[in-house]
Amino acid sequence: MVRVNSTPTLKVIIYLEKVLSFKLWFFAFLPVRCLTASVLALPLRYTQTGQAGTQTGSFKFLAKKPHLGGLNLITFLEGIVDTVAINYLILNIGGIGYKINIPTYNNLVLKTGDKIKIYTYLYLREDKIMLYGFLSKKEEEFFRLLLGTPGVGPKVGLNILSKMTPDDFSKAILQEDLESITTIVGIGHKLAKKIILELKEKISKVIFIEKSLEKSFTPEIIKDAIDALKVLGYTHKKAMSAVEKTQEKFKGKLKVEELIRESLRII
């Protein structure tokens, strides 16, 4: 026989059931009760009596803490900088101070009294609510992209943008530059390889165009040229580097066949 303890959670639920005139047995409403208990973040315990004696415990499917992820509730904030620390600032908006985690380089360009607009990402968990802020929409979007990678949380994402710009990090991924990526605090070789695997294809399709490459060829021509060099046995890094140097020299005046031929001369 299973008997549910009279916890505050169940008292509330039972009371609501009586008010709503539900006359069903406990097991008929077990999923509803469990869902309600998980929403209220309170434990739902049970007592079981049988031939083996009396046992108590909790329903295991309530043990996991849900990760609620980021929400688009706050997309940007405008206010006066009240405090600037190494990796966060306090933004005064109408007399309320908002603590916003920022890339460390921001503390070099911001000072108390500055009026700024900062693009934000709200990180929400059951036991934590944090705001992350960026001076450009591009950085905020790139931060979201990073958080979609297994093993990359807000702390590592912020470390990346503290060390490299979205353009520089995108370039490092496309060139599979493990040496540059592993210089970032919190990223070892294993995670670096996972980041490259997860983001390489995505970044090639994203609008984050590397300024340092100054592309004047179409993305299709560049991709075809790199793929052709890889078929010939060259690594992605070498192929990308050769195509990059060829782009800078000819500024889009070549067809794909010519781009491949000129790139081969550089390798």
C-alpha positions as CSV (number, residue, x, y, z in Angstrom):
1,M,0.0,0.0,0.0
2,V,1.3,3.4,-0.9
3,R,0.4,6.5,1.2
4,V,1.6,10.0,0.3
5,N,2.8,12.1,3.3
6,S,0.8,15.2,4.1
7,T,3.4,17.7,3.0
8,P,2.5,21.4,2.4
9,T,2.5,20.7,-1.3
10,L,-0.1,18.0,-1.1
11,K,-2.2,19.9,1.3
12,V,-2.4,22.7,-1.3
13,I,-3.2,20.3,-4.1
14,I,-5.8,18.4,-2.1
15,Y,-7.5,21.6,-1.1
16,L,-7.6,22.7,-4.7
17,E,-9.1,19.4,-5.7
18,K,-11.8,19.7,-3.1
19,V,-12.6,23.3,-4.2
20,L,-12.8,22.1,-7.9
21,S,-14.9,19.1,-6.8
22,F,-12.5,16.5,-8.2
23,K,-13.5,13.1,-6.6
24,L,-10.8,11.0,-8.2
25,W,-8.3,8.7,-6.5
26,F,-4.7,9.8,-5.9
27,F,-3.3,7.6,-8.6
28,A,-5.6,9.0,-11.2
29,F,-4.1,12.4,-10.5
30,L,-0.5,11.3,-9.9
31,P,0.9,13.0,-13.0
32,V,-1.0,16.2,-12.2
33,R,0.2,16.2,-8.6
34,C,3.8,15.4,-9.7
35,L,3.8,18.2,-12.2
36,T,2.4,20.7,-9.7
37,A,5.0,19.6,-7.1
38,S,7.8,20.1,-9.6
39,V,6.5,23.5,-10.6
40,L,6.4,24.5,-6.9
41,A,9.9,23.0,-6.5
42,L,8.8,21.1,-3.4
43,P,9.6,17.4,-2.8
44,L,6.8,14.9,-3.2
45,R,7.5,12.0,-0.8
46,Y,5.8,8.6,-0.3
47,T,5.5,5.9,2.3
48,Q,5.1,2.3,1.2
49,T,3.9,-0.4,3.6
50,G,4.2,-4.1,2.7
51,Q,5.5,-7.5,3.7
52,A,9.0,-6.2,3.6
53,G,8.2,-3.4,6.1
54,T,7.7,0.3,5.7
55,Q,9.8,2.3,3.2
56,T,9.9,6.0,2.4
57,G,11.4,7.9,-0.5
58,S,10.7,10.4,-3.2
59,F,9.6,10.1,-6.8
60,K,12.8,10.0,-8.8
61,F,11.4,11.8,-11.8
62,L,11.1,15.0,-9.6
63,A,14.8,14.9,-8.6
64,K,16.2,16.6,-11.7
65,K,16.5,20.4,-11.7
66,P,15.2,21.7,-15.0
67,H,17.5,24.0,-16.9
68,L,15.2,26.8,-18.1
69,G,17.7,28.3,-20.5
70,G,17.8,31.9,-21.7
71,L,14.7,34.0,-22.2
72,N,14.0,36.9,-24.5
73,L,12.3,38.8,-21.7
74,I,15.0,41.5,-21.6
75,T,16.7,42.2,-24.9
76,F,18.5,45.4,-24.1
77,L,18.9,48.0,-21.4
78,E,19.7,51.7,-21.5
79,G,21.0,53.6,-18.5
80,I,23.8,55.2,-16.7
81,V,26.9,53.2,-15.7
82,D,27.1,53.3,-11.9
83,T,30.0,50.8,-11.3
84,V,32.5,49.1,-13.6
85,A,34.3,46.0,-12.3
86,I,36.6,43.5,-14.1
87,N,33.8,41.3,-15.4
88,Y,30.6,43.1,-14.6
89,L,28.9,46.5,-14.4
90,I,26.0,48.0,-12.5
91,L,23.6,49.9,-14.7
92,N,21.4,52.5,-13.1
93,I,18.0,52.6,-14.7
94,G,15.4,54.8,-13.0
95,G,17.1,54.4,-9.6
96,I,17.4,50.6,-9.9
97,G,20.9,49.0,-10.3
98,Y,21.1,46.1,-12.6
99,K,24.2,43.9,-12.3
100,I,25.2,42.7,-15.8
101,N,28.1,40.3,-16.5
102,I,30.3,41.6,-19.4
103,P,33.4,40.6,-21.4
104,T,36.4,41.8,-19.5
105,Y,37.6,44.2,-22.3
106,N,34.5,46.3,-21.7
107,N,35.9,47.7,-18.5
108,L,38.6,49.5,-20.6
109,V,36.1,51.4,-22.7
110,L,33.4,52.1,-20.1
111,K,33.5,54.5,-17.2
112,T,31.2,55.6,-14.4
113,G,28.6,58.2,-15.7
114,D,28.5,56.8,-19.3
115,K,25.1,56.6,-20.8
116,I,25.0,53.3,-22.7
117,K,22.7,50.8,-24.5
118,I,23.6,47.2,-23.7
119,Y,22.2,44.1,-25.4
120,T,21.4,41.5,-22.8
121,Y,20.9,37.7,-22.5
122,L,18.9,36.5,-19.5
123,Y,20.2,33.2,-18.1
124,L,17.6,31.6,-16.0
125,R,17.9,28.4,-13.9
126,E,16.0,27.1,-10.9
127,D,18.6,28.4,-8.5
128,K,20.2,31.3,-10.5
129,I,19.2,34.3,-12.5
130,M,21.9,36.3,-14.3
131,L,22.2,39.0,-16.9
132,Y,24.9,39.0,-19.5
133,G,25.5,42.1,-21.5
134,F,27.3,43.2,-24.7
135,L,27.9,46.5,-26.4
136,S,26.9,45.2,-29.8
137,K,24.0,43.0,-31.1
138,K,26.5,40.9,-33.0
139,E,28.3,39.9,-29.8
140,E,25.0,39.0,-28.1
141,E,24.0,36.8,-31.0
142,F,27.4,35.1,-31.1
143,F,27.1,34.5,-27.3
144,R,23.8,32.7,-27.9
145,L,25.4,30.6,-30.7
146,L,28.2,29.6,-28.3
147,L,25.7,28.5,-25.6
148,G,24.2,26.1,-28.1
149,T,27.4,24.1,-28.0
150,P,27.6,21.2,-25.6
151,G,30.1,22.0,-22.9
152,V,30.0,25.8,-23.4
153,G,28.2,27.6,-20.6
154,P,27.9,31.3,-19.9
155,K,31.2,31.5,-18.1
156,V,33.2,29.9,-21.0
157,G,31.2,32.0,-23.5
158,L,32.1,35.2,-21.7
159,N,35.7,34.1,-21.6
160,I,35.7,33.6,-25.3
161,L,34.4,37.1,-26.0
162,S,36.8,38.5,-23.4
163,K,39.7,37.1,-25.4
164,M,38.5,37.3,-29.0
165,T,36.0,39.1,-31.2
166,P,33.3,37.1,-32.9
167,D,35.2,37.6,-36.2
168,D,38.5,36.3,-34.8
169,F,36.9,33.3,-33.0
170,S,34.9,32.4,-36.2
171,K,38.1,32.5,-38.2
172,A,39.9,30.3,-35.6
173,I,37.1,27.7,-35.9
174,L,37.0,27.8,-39.7
175,Q,40.8,27.3,-39.8
176,E,40.6,24.6,-37.0
177,D,43.2,26.7,-35.1
178,L,43.3,24.6,-31.9
179,E,46.3,26.6,-30.6
180,S,44.4,29.9,-30.6
181,I,41.2,28.4,-29.2
182,T,42.9,26.6,-26.3
183,T,44.5,29.9,-25.1
184,I,41.0,30.8,-23.7
185,V,40.5,30.0,-20.1
186,G,38.2,27.0,-19.6
187,I,38.8,25.4,-23.0
188,G,41.1,22.4,-23.3
189,H,41.9,20.4,-26.5
190,K,38.9,18.1,-26.0
191,L,36.4,21.0,-25.7
192,A,38.1,22.9,-28.5
193,K,37.6,20.0,-30.9
194,K,34.0,19.7,-29.9
195,I,33.5,23.4,-30.5
196,I,35.0,23.2,-34.0
197,L,32.9,20.1,-34.8
198,E,29.7,21.8,-33.6
199,L,30.2,25.3,-34.9
200,K,32.3,25.0,-38.1
201,E,29.3,24.4,-40.4
202,K,27.0,26.8,-38.6
203,I,29.5,29.7,-38.7
204,S,30.1,29.1,-42.5
205,K,26.4,29.9,-43.0
206,V,26.1,32.7,-40.5
207,I,26.3,36.4,-41.4
208,F,29.4,36.9,-39.2
209,I,31.6,37.7,-42.2
210,E,35.3,37.9,-41.2
211,K,36.5,41.5,-41.7
212,S,40.1,40.4,-41.7
213,L,39.4,38.2,-44.8
214,E,37.8,41.1,-46.7
215,K,35.9,38.7,-48.9
216,S,35.0,39.9,-52.3
217,F,34.4,36.5,-53.8
218,T,31.0,34.9,-53.3
219,P,30.8,32.4,-50.4
220,E,30.0,29.6,-53.0
221,I,33.2,30.2,-54.9
222,I,35.3,30.3,-51.7
223,K,33.7,27.1,-50.4
224,D,34.3,25.3,-53.8
225,A,37.9,26.4,-53.8
226,I,38.6,25.2,-50.3
227,D,36.8,21.9,-50.9
228,A,38.9,21.4,-54.1
229,L,42.1,22.0,-52.2
230,K,41.1,19.6,-49.5
231,V,40.3,16.9,-52.2
232,L,43.9,17.4,-53.3
233,G,45.1,16.4,-49.9
234,Y,45.6,19.7,-48.2
235,T,44.3,20.4,-44.6
236,H,41.4,22.7,-44.1
237,K,43.7,25.2,-42.3
238,K,46.2,25.3,-45.2
239,A,43.4,25.5,-47.8
240,M,41.7,28.3,-46.0
241,S,44.9,30.2,-45.6
242,A,45.8,29.9,-49.3
243,V,42.4,31.0,-50.4
244,E,42.5,34.0,-48.0
245,K,45.8,35.2,-49.4
246,T,44.6,34.8,-52.9
247,Q,41.4,36.8,-52.1
248,E,43.5,39.7,-50.7
249,K,45.6,39.7,-53.9
250,F,42.9,39.5,-56.6
251,K,39.8,41.0,-54.9
252,G,37.2,38.8,-56.6
253,K,38.5,39.1,-60.1
254,L,39.0,35.3,-60.6
255,K,36.7,32.4,-61.5
256,V,36.6,29.4,-59.2
257,E,39.1,27.5,-61.4
258,E,41.5,30.4,-61.4
259,L,41.1,30.9,-57.6
260,I,42.1,27.3,-57.1
261,R,45.0,27.5,-59.4
262,E,46.3,30.7,-57.8
263,S,45.8,29.3,-54.3
264,L,47.9,26.2,-55.3
265,R,50.8,28.5,-56.1
266,I,50.7,29.9,-52.6
267,I,50.6,26.6,-50.7
